[in-house]
Every structure is written in C-alpha cells, then in structure tokens.
Amino acid sequence: MIILPHVLPVVLGMLVAALALAAWRLFMGPSVPDRVLALDTLYINALALLVAWGVWRDSTLYFEVALLIGLLGFVGTVVVATRLLRGRIV
C-alpha cells in the first residue's frame, strides 16, 4: 500500500498552518528580532510547501522555484541582519 498520496494533503495543510502562524508573528511581533525570525521561518515554510507540492504534483518546476526562494531568503536575511547590526545596508 502506497501511503504518500494519503500523507501529502495532511503535510500540505500543516505547512499552510505554519505559514499562517509565521505571518501572524511577522505582523504582530512585539520586537524587531521576533519579526526577522518570523520572516526566516516564513520563507523556510514556503520552501517546504513548494517542495511538498512538487512531490505531490510530480513536477520539477516547483523545486527550481524553491531553490530561487531559498537563495532570495538567504540574501534577505543577510541584508536585514546587516541593517540591524550596522544601521546601514552597504
């Protein structure tokens, strides 16, 4: 018995819930470090959601988009950390 088609909708639902909770923390966070951490969590959850969706749809396009989101998320984290530590980006 193949269990993957039964598990993937549950995984996708949990990842959407994680995205919603991270977005809530991003907008309602009490401090700037909380919001930065929520932004990191948001893009990591989006990346996991795209990979799970790509497995479910059996398409490689979603993996390429997940790679792009991972790269942009890393660069965004570095920019925000530089801004918080030094007060300027460049």
C-alpha positions in Angstrom: 0.0 0.0 0.0 1.4 3.4 -1.0 0.9 5.9 1.8 2.3 9.0 0.1 -1.0 10.2 -1.6 -2.7 10.0 1.8 0.0 11.8 3.8 0.8 14.6 1.4 -2.5 16.5 1.8 -2.0 16.4 5.6 1.6 17.7 5.2 0.4 20.5 2.9 -2.3 21.5 5.4 0.2 21.6 8.3 2.6 23.7 6.2 -0.1 26.2 5.3 -1.0 26.4 9.0 2.7 27.0 9.8 2.8 29.7 7.1 -0.2 31.4 8.7 1.3 31.4 12.2 4.6 32.7 10.9 2.8 35.5 9.0 0.8 36.3 12.2 4.1 36.6 14.1 5.6 38.7 11.4 2.8 41.3 11.6 2.1 41.1 15.3 5.6 40.5 16.7 6.5 42.6 19.7 10.1 43.3 18.6 12.2 43.5 15.5 14.2 40.3 16.2 10.9 38.4 16.5 9.8 39.8 13.1 13.1 38.9 11.5 12.9 35.3 12.9 9.3 35.1 11.6 10.4 36.2 8.2 13.0 33.5 8.1 10.5 30.9 9.3 8.1 32.2 6.6 10.4 31.6 3.7 11.6 28.3 5.0 8.0 27.1 5.4 7.2 28.4 1.9 10.2 26.5 0.6 9.0 23.3 2.3 5.5 23.8 1.0 6.8 24.1 -2.6 8.9 21.0 -2.3 5.9 19.0 -0.9 3.6 20.4 -3.6 6.2 19.4 -6.2 6.3 15.9 -4.9 2.5 15.7 -4.9 2.2 17.1 -8.5 5.3 15.1 -9.7 6.8 18.3 -11.3 10.4 19.6 -11.1 9.3 23.2 -11.7 8.4 23.6 -8.1 11.9 22.5 -7.0 13.5 25.2 -9.1 11.2 27.9 -7.6 12.1 26.6 -4.2 15.8 27.0 -4.9 15.1 30.6 -6.0 13.1 31.3 -2.8 15.9 29.8 -0.7 18.5 32.0 -2.4 16.4 35.2 -2.1 15.6 34.3 1.5 19.2 33.9 2.5 20.2 37.2 0.8 17.2 38.9 2.5 18.3 37.6 5.9 21.8 38.9 5.4 20.6 42.3 4.4 18.2 42.6 7.4 21.0 41.4 9.8 23.4 43.9 8.3 20.8 46.7 8.7 20.1 45.8 12.3 23.8 45.4 13.3 25.4 48.4 11.4 22.5 50.7 10.8 23.1 50.7 7.0 22.9 48.0 4.3 26.1 48.7 2.3 
